[in-house]
């Protein structure tokens, strides 16, 4: 597993270098849909990661955000598949606030087993292998990751989206009754904070991104002792026909998971 994570880390570092080169200059922003920006950084990083993975792991499908779906046809029945978000947090990249990451996750038998998240703006990298360990890596240190031990929502710091706010989201988050609620860009960064224990949970009650936003993060959170499901408490189905996270996300230290799900269910049933 360590050798695999080293390979994925090196690929992520190469992608981050491309992203930073674009970030350092004026760049154009296009839109795949009204609220879905894409830049040269997304496309260049996507191409590099897919090429490197194909070279290192021939025959393993690479489900990547900026790729033609035809390029990963058959991933649903493959024993292994990579899920790649070459630039998670493109809106934050466009805003130049530093809250964006490269994400590479490995799926085996339908479950995330390994992941790398790298923040180009800082060079900080989070890695993890399920059943082994998780760590945060900086230029001069490698520190083990472990989720928090916070036992109740009344004591918890919970993260939510920065860019996708709505009245329904605000009501659901208010129903949690947490000590502190913070908005943060990039699903990958939110997952990294849960794995590191600096946040107790990440909650998205409704539609929230796509499978490539979760695979690496789920592997790292689970390796650090936490849990990730949809907002109804069901495992994320990475082999589903749709790649969209229609049923939301709850990532937590595990201790809070049942309480979060119960509060969300109450909020959904409220008039």
Secondary structure, DSSP 8 states (H G I E B T S, - for coil): -HHHHHHHHHHHHHHHHHHHHHHTS----EEEETTEEE-HHHHHHHHHHHHHHHHHSTT-EEEETTS-GGGGTTGGG-SEEEEEEEEE-HHHHHHTSS--EEEEEEEETTEEEEEEEE-TTT--EEEEETTS-EEEE-SS-EEE--------GGG-EEEEESS---HHHHHHHHTT--SEEEEES-HHHHHHHHHHTSSSEEEE-S---BGGGTHHHHHHHHHTT-EEE-TTS----TTSS--B-TT-EEEE-STTHHHHHHHHHHHHH--
